[in-house]
Amino acid sequence: MLQPKSFLYEVREGVAWLRLNRPERLNALTFEVYRELTDAFAALEQEQEVRAVVITGEGRAFCSGGDVRDIIGALQSRDAEGLLEFTRLTCELVRNIRRLRKPVIASLNGTTAGAGACIALASDLRVASSAARIAFLFVKVGLSGADMGAAHLLPRLVGLSKATELLYTGDFISAEEALACGLYNRVVPPEQLEAETRQLAERLARGPSFALAVTKEMVNRELDISFDAALELEAQAQAVCMQHPDYGEAYRAFVEKREPRFGAARREEE
């Protein structure tokens, strides 16, 4: 089981909960947090009891981005090679979130900015508190809005025009606007956020994990291929899924008029 030092970690009902735990700093990221998060998302692939993942924050923020003192200040003294080493680390975190063959939900409890916004963007789904405003604020500190995959992923969620506006201005938008433009999947009152997130995460954890893994892989692979190539990939992927035990279990459950018992639930009964 993972034992990170820079954030909280627990597994419940097949769901791994990663909680950023620097509420006094609005869960700003340090070099250590970046490294441990990156390694954790790589290691979660091998955690057999984990079938879905939630990342959230303690306090009134999800994540306010890189810590001004611990990261931004420290970067001022790095040479070009050292700066590239850091920016590649930030991109490795996003890559590991996208590569993990398990659903990842960002549960946005409050302010979500900079690198925090990119972590949310890289997640598969975003469930947000009505207080969770979000900004890709890189241009406001003299950096490119194209950071940690934002210029690749954001237009695919909200469209090119809205993505350009968000990346050019770096302005915060409300949870309601983020929901309306497709950036958030669900918005709930703050007191309902954990319950709503848990319900969705546990539903996914009970689902057909192999089929969900293939679905996530196809969504990633089909971002930049032709329609004909996508059709062939999907034909091959579906034929593979049809050979998996979950497909037969779904059929038997239908015939027997009961809920299917996928993966871990079926193994526990056996």
NUTORDREN-179445 format. One record per residue (C-alpha): x, y, z. Coordinates in Angstrom, 1 decimal. Example, Ala and Ser with C-alpha at 12.3 -4.5 7.8 and 13.67 -1.06 7.14 Angstrom:
residues 2
atom u 12.3, v -4.5, w 7.8
atom u 13.7, v -1.1, w 7.1
//
This chain:
residues 270
atom u 0.0, v 0.0, w 0.0
atom u 1.2, v 3.5, w -0.8
atom u 2.6, v 5.5, w 2.1
atom u 3.1, v 9.1, w 0.8
atom u 4.5, v 11.7, w 3.2
atom u 3.3, v 14.9, w 1.5
atom u -0.4, v 14.2, w 1.2
atom u -3.1, v 11.9, w 2.8
atom u -3.9, v 8.5, w 1.3
atom u -6.5, v 5.9, w 2.1
atom u -8.5, v 3.2, w 0.3
atom u -12.2, v 2.6, w 1.0
atom u -14.6, v 0.4, w -1.0
atom u -12.2, v 0.0, w -3.8
atom u -11.5, v 3.8, w -4.1
atom u -8.2, v 5.4, w -3.4
atom u -8.5, v 8.9, w -1.9
atom u -5.6, v 11.3, w -2.3
atom u -6.0, v 14.4, w -0.2
atom u -3.7, v 17.4, w -0.6
atom u -3.0, v 18.5, w 2.9
atom u -1.5, v 21.9, w 3.1
atom u -4.7, v 23.9, w 3.8
atom u -2.8, v 26.8, w 5.3
atom u -1.1, v 27.3, w 1.9
atom u -4.3, v 26.5, w -0.1
atom u -2.7, v 23.1, w -0.9
atom u 0.0, v 24.7, w -3.0
atom u 2.4, v 22.2, w -4.5
atom u 6.0, v 21.8, w -3.5
atom u 8.7, v 19.8, w -5.3
atom u 8.0, v 16.9, w -2.9
atom u 4.3, v 16.9, w -3.5
atom u 4.8, v 17.0, w -7.3
atom u 7.2, v 14.0, w -7.1
atom u 5.1, v 11.9, w -4.7
atom u 1.9, v 12.6, w -6.7
atom u 3.7, v 11.6, w -9.9
atom u 5.0, v 8.4, w -8.4
atom u 1.7, v 7.6, w -6.8
atom u -0.3, v 7.8, w -10.0
atom u 2.2, v 5.5, w -11.6
atom u 2.1, v 3.0, w -8.7
atom u -1.7, v 3.0, w -8.5
atom u -1.8, v 0.8, w -11.6
atom u -0.4, v -2.1, w -9.6
atom u -2.6, v -1.6, w -6.5
atom u -5.1, v -4.4, w -7.2
atom u -7.6, v -3.3, w -4.5
atom u -7.9, v 0.1, w -6.1
atom u -10.5, v 0.3, w -8.9
atom u -11.1, v 4.1, w -8.9
atom u -9.2, v 7.2, w -7.7
atom u -10.3, v 10.5, w -6.1
atom u -8.0, v 13.5, w -5.7
atom u -9.2, v 16.3, w -3.5
atom u -7.9, v 18.9, w -1.1
atom u -8.3, v 19.8, w 2.6
atom u -9.6, v 23.1, w 3.7
atom u -11.0, v 25.8, w 1.4
atom u -8.9, v 25.0, w -1.7
atom u -8.4, v 22.1, w -4.0
atom u -5.0, v 23.3, w -5.1
atom u -3.7, v 26.9, w -5.8
atom u -0.8, v 25.8, w -8.0
atom u 2.9, v 25.9, w -7.3
atom u 4.0, v 27.3, w -4.0
atom u 5.3, v 30.8, w -4.4
atom u 8.1, v 30.4, w -1.9
atom u 9.0, v 26.7, w -2.3
atom u 8.8, v 26.5, w -6.1
atom u 8.4, v 29.8, w -7.8
atom u 11.1, v 31.4, w -5.7
atom u 13.4, v 28.5, w -6.0
atom u 13.1, v 28.4, w -9.8
atom u 14.5, v 31.9, w -10.1
atom u 18.0, v 30.6, w -9.6
atom u 17.8, v 27.6, w -11.9
atom u 19.5, v 27.5, w -15.3
atom u 17.7, v 26.4, w -18.5
atom u 18.4, v 22.7, w -17.9
atom u 17.2, v 22.9, w -14.4
atom u 14.0, v 24.7, w -15.4
atom u 13.3, v 22.1, w -18.1
atom u 13.8, v 19.3, w -15.6
atom u 11.0, v 20.8, w -13.5
atom u 8.6, v 21.5, w -16.3
atom u 9.0, v 17.9, w -17.5
atom u 8.2, v 16.7, w -14.0
atom u 5.0, v 18.6, w -14.0
atom u 4.1, v 17.1, w -17.4
atom u 5.0, v 13.6, w -16.1
atom u 2.3, v 14.0, w -13.4
atom u -0.4, v 14.8, w -16.0
atom u 0.9, v 11.9, w -18.2
atom u 0.6, v 9.5, w -15.3
atom u -2.9, v 10.6, w -14.5
atom u -4.0, v 10.1, w -18.1
atom u -2.1, v 6.7, w -18.5
atom u -3.6, v 5.2, w -15.3
atom u -6.1, v 2.6, w -16.5
atom u -8.5, v 3.4, w -13.7
atom u -11.1, v 6.2, w -13.5
atom u -9.7, v 9.4, w -11.8
atom u -12.1, v 11.9, w -10.3
atom u -11.1, v 15.4, w -9.2
atom u -13.3, v 16.4, w -6.3
atom u -12.9, v 20.2, w -6.3
atom u -13.6, v 21.5, w -2.8
atom u -12.6, v 25.1, w -3.4
atom u -10.1, v 27.3, w -5.3
atom u -8.5, v 25.5, w -8.2
atom u -5.7, v 27.4, w -10.0
atom u -2.6, v 27.0, w -12.1
atom u -1.2, v 23.5, w -11.8
atom u -4.2, v 22.6, w -9.6
atom u -6.5, v 23.4, w -12.6
atom u -4.3, v 21.2, w -14.8
atom u -4.5, v 18.3, w -12.4
atom u -8.3, v 18.7, w -12.5
atom u -8.3, v 18.9, w -16.2
atom u -6.2, v 15.8, w -16.6
atom u -8.6, v 13.8, w -14.4
atom u -11.4, v 11.9, w -16.1
atom u -14.2, v 13.6, w -14.3
atom u -14.6, v 16.7, w -12.2
atom u -17.2, v 16.9, w -9.3
atom u -17.1, v 20.4, w -7.8
atom u -18.4, v 22.4, w -4.9
atom u -20.3, v 25.5, w -5.9
atom u -17.4, v 27.4, w -4.3
atom u -14.8, v 25.8, w -6.6
atom u -13.8, v 28.6, w -8.9
atom u -11.1, v 27.7, w -11.4
atom u -8.4, v 29.6, w -13.4
atom u -5.6, v 28.7, w -15.7
atom u -3.7, v 31.7, w -14.5
atom u -0.2, v 31.1, w -16.0
atom u -0.2, v 34.2, w -18.3
atom u -0.8, v 36.4, w -15.2
atom u 2.7, v 35.5, w -13.9
atom u 4.3, v 35.8, w -17.3
atom u 4.1, v 32.1, w -18.3
atom u 2.5, v 30.4, w -21.3
atom u -1.1, v 29.3, w -20.9
atom u 0.0, v 26.1, w -22.6
atom u 1.2, v 24.3, w -19.5
atom u 0.9, v 20.7, w -18.3
atom u -1.2, v 19.7, w -21.3
atom u -3.8, v 22.5, w -20.9
atom u -3.6, v 23.7, w -24.5
atom u -4.2, v 20.1, w -25.7
atom u -6.9, v 19.0, w -23.3
atom u -8.9, v 22.1, w -22.6
atom u -10.1, v 22.8, w -26.1
atom u -11.4, v 19.2, w -26.2
atom u -13.6, v 19.8, w -23.2
atom u -14.8, v 23.4, w -23.7
atom u -14.1, v 24.1, w -27.4
atom u -11.3, v 26.2, w -29.0
atom u -12.9, v 29.6, w -28.4
atom u -13.6, v 29.2, w -24.7
atom u -10.3, v 27.5, w -24.1
atom u -8.4, v 30.3, w -25.8
atom u -10.2, v 32.8, w -23.6
atom u -9.4, v 31.0, w -20.4
atom u -5.8, v 30.5, w -21.4
atom u -5.3, v 34.0, w -22.7
atom u -6.9, v 35.9, w -19.7
atom u -6.0, v 33.5, w -16.8
atom u -9.2, v 34.7, w -15.2
atom u -11.2, v 32.8, w -12.6
atom u -14.6, v 31.5, w -13.6
atom u -17.3, v 30.4, w -11.3
atom u -18.4, v 26.8, w -10.8
atom u -21.7, v 27.6, w -12.6
atom u -19.8, v 28.9, w -15.6
atom u -17.4, v 25.9, w -15.5
atom u -20.4, v 23.5, w -15.5
atom u -22.1, v 25.4, w -18.3
atom u -19.0, v 25.2, w -20.6
atom u -18.4, v 21.5, w -19.9
atom u -15.3, v 21.9, w -17.7
atom u -17.1, v 20.5, w -14.7
atom u -19.3, v 17.4, w -14.8
atom u -21.3, v 18.1, w -11.6
atom u -21.6, v 21.0, w -9.2
atom u -23.1, v 20.5, w -5.8
atom u -23.4, v 22.5, w -2.5
atom u -20.2, v 22.3, w -0.5
atom u -21.7, v 20.1, w 2.2
atom u -22.7, v 17.5, w -0.4
atom u -19.4, v 17.3, w -2.3
atom u -17.8, v 14.3, w -0.5
atom u -21.0, v 12.3, w -0.6
atom u -21.6, v 13.0, w -4.3
atom u -17.9, v 12.2, w -5.1
atom u -18.0, v 9.0, w -3.0
atom u -21.2, v 7.8, w -4.7
atom u -19.8, v 8.3, w -8.2
atom u -16.4, v 6.8, w -7.3
atom u -17.8, v 3.7, w -5.7
atom u -20.2, v 3.2, w -8.6
atom u -17.2, v 3.2, w -10.9
atom u -15.2, v 0.9, w -8.6
atom u -18.1, v -1.6, w -8.7
atom u -18.2, v -1.4, w -12.5
atom u -16.4, v -3.5, w -15.1
atom u -12.9, v -2.3, w -14.5
atom u -11.4, v -3.9, w -17.6
atom u -14.1, v -2.2, w -19.8
atom u -13.5, v 1.1, w -18.1
atom u -9.7, v 0.8, w -18.6
atom u -10.2, v 0.1, w -22.3
atom u -12.6, v 3.0, w -22.6
atom u -10.1, v 5.4, w -21.0
atom u -7.3, v 4.1, w -23.3
atom u -9.5, v 4.6, w -26.4
atom u -10.5, v 8.1, w -25.4
atom u -6.8, v 9.0, w -25.1
atom u -5.7, v 7.3, w -28.3
atom u -8.5, v 8.7, w -30.4
atom u -7.8, v 12.3, w -29.6
atom u -5.6, v 12.7, w -32.7
atom u -6.5, v 10.0, w -35.2
atom u -8.8, v 9.9, w -38.2
atom u -12.4, v 8.6, w -37.9
atom u -11.6, v 5.5, w -39.9
atom u -8.6, v 4.7, w -37.7
atom u -10.8, v 5.2, w -34.7
atom u -13.4, v 2.8, w -36.0
atom u -10.8, v 0.1, w -36.4
atom u -9.4, v 0.7, w -33.0
atom u -12.8, v 0.5, w -31.4
atom u -13.6, v -2.7, w -33.4
atom u -10.5, v -4.3, w -32.0
atom u -11.0, v -3.0, w -28.5
atom u -14.6, v -4.3, w -28.4
atom u -13.6, v -7.7, w -29.6
atom u -11.1, v -7.9, w -26.8
atom u -13.7, v -6.9, w -24.2
atom u -16.1, v -9.6, w -25.5
atom u -13.5, v -12.2, w -24.4
atom u -13.3, v -10.8, w -20.9
atom u -15.3, v -12.6, w -18.0
atom u -17.2, v -9.3, w -17.3
atom u -19.0, v -9.6, w -20.6
atom u -20.3, v -13.0, w -19.8
atom u -21.2, v -11.9, w -16.3
atom u -23.3, v -9.0, w -17.7
atom u -25.2, v -11.4, w -19.9
atom u -25.9, v -13.9, w -17.1
atom u -27.0, v -11.1, w -14.8
atom u -29.5, v -9.9, w -17.5
atom u -30.9, v -13.4, w -18.0
atom u -31.1, v -14.0, w -14.3
atom u -32.7, v -10.5, w -13.7
atom u -30.1, v -9.4, w -11.1
atom u -27.3, v -6.8, w -10.8
atom u -24.0, v -7.9, w -12.4
atom u -21.1, v -8.7, w -10.1
atom u -18.0, v -7.5, w -11.8
atom u -14.4, v -8.2, w -11.0
atom u -13.6, v -7.9, w -7.3
atom u -17.2, v -8.4, w -6.2
atom u -17.4, v -11.7, w -8.1
atom u -14.0, v -12.9, w -6.8
atom u -15.1, v -12.1, w -3.2
atom u -18.2, v -14.3, w -3.6
atom u -16.1, v -17.2, w -5.0
//
